[in-house]
């Protein structure tokens, strides 16, 4: 039993491969079987993630269920000729802490709900669910890795799987959206690869614990280093920031995300908005703040200004958009700015707000895009000017849309409120002027959210929508699961705050917080 529990990170990561293997042996025309295997294939990871969350010790520092197994090695002379050792060992290192724990649960939950929402996918279902399960492997691996090389491999797996899911099963502009996704994220991977090589040169290892110790020590002694070493440290840091700024996305690297939100199939958008974007936030906290706290502190003002641009730019464009998916896409740009606000605060409240916003927005965006996908299947449009009056034939779905909108704009008692409150509270303590201007984005959020909800659900009803069916039985469970979690986090935020306290204390100690 103990050995089984110690292997939880590995089991959670690779459990979807069981479903993937079963799919490979199913005939191409067994669409119903593909759906069943695809949905059931996500469940082991979800169950194990919930077991891990239930057994997680919030008072314990460092990684829990940590594994570190020698994987392969290379001659150390290729890295550092003056090093006394003869070889550099690359470890298969996995584990979870208070930062990654909530994101793992979020990933497994959103993936399961996306698999359920994929019942509307009609063509090439075998390949679709195979890629969906592969994407889940990559996402879990990103959050559970404790070694940069392993992180990079899983990061690339998510890129490849998402590219094909967007390019094959998306809407009319799917190929252009997939190409933009690959171009921008491939560029981010290039920066990430450079940073990985640089960290290997600095620390002689790619395990997180070693890098954190070595890199943090170098930053504290920058004034004692040679100019070449100082330049290398800054180049590594900037490469990490750019790589995860593209993934977040941060203005001006956001245009690819808008195309994906509009053209990708709805279940993929649920995963993309709910999880993949959060890899950017995770990377900025884990590698930016965790490895280079001193440099992040110096760059905090720039991050705050860029966060302000994200918030206002996304909110203004969301307000003038006339297509529902694009409204939510620009809304995501705006809400990622709140994560940047939390990071720029560089204090406990701000960092908690950044993590809360990552989880909260993941749940809210998954709910809203699930609803949008259901609306599209019934009406075949997401243009606000063509919708209207849907509250009459679809009262439950319309009510859920309004609930999601209220959560998105930060209504007290829902998860969106507590996450925004902590991020802004943290920044008000450090940079009150920037935070005050950024608060205008919250006003705009109320405006564009209510505008989109009212145009969709109220007003004159189009005759062709008069007999449109409301939510189906299989949709109810998924939608109300998300509603329940959004309420729980909003009413009882300690369910997220308590597990992450020890991890954030270690990070704050590095920045003198």
Secondary structure by P-SEA (a helix, b strand, c coil): caaaaaaaaaaaaccaaaaaaaaaaccccaaaaaaaaaaaaacaaaaaaaaaaaacccccccccccccccccccccccccccccccbbbbbbcccccccaaaaaaaaaaaaaaaaaaccccccaaaaaaaaaaaaaaaaaaaaacccaaaaaaaaaaaaaaaaaaaacccccaaaaaaaaaaaaaaaaaaaaaaaaaaaaaacccccaaaaaaaaaaaaaacccccaaaaaaaaaaaaaaaaaaaaaaccccccaaaaaaaccccaaaaaaaaacccaaaaaaaaaccccccaaaaaaaaaaaaaaaaaaaaaaaaaaaacccaaaaaaaaaaaaaaaaaaaaaaccaaaaaaaaaaaaaaaaaaaaaaaaaaaaaaaccccccccccccccccaaaaaaaaaaaaaaacccccaaaaaaaaaaaaaaaccaaaaaaaaaaaaaaaaaaaaaaaacccccccccccccccccaaaaaaaaaaaaaaaaaaaccccccccaaaaaaaaaaaacc
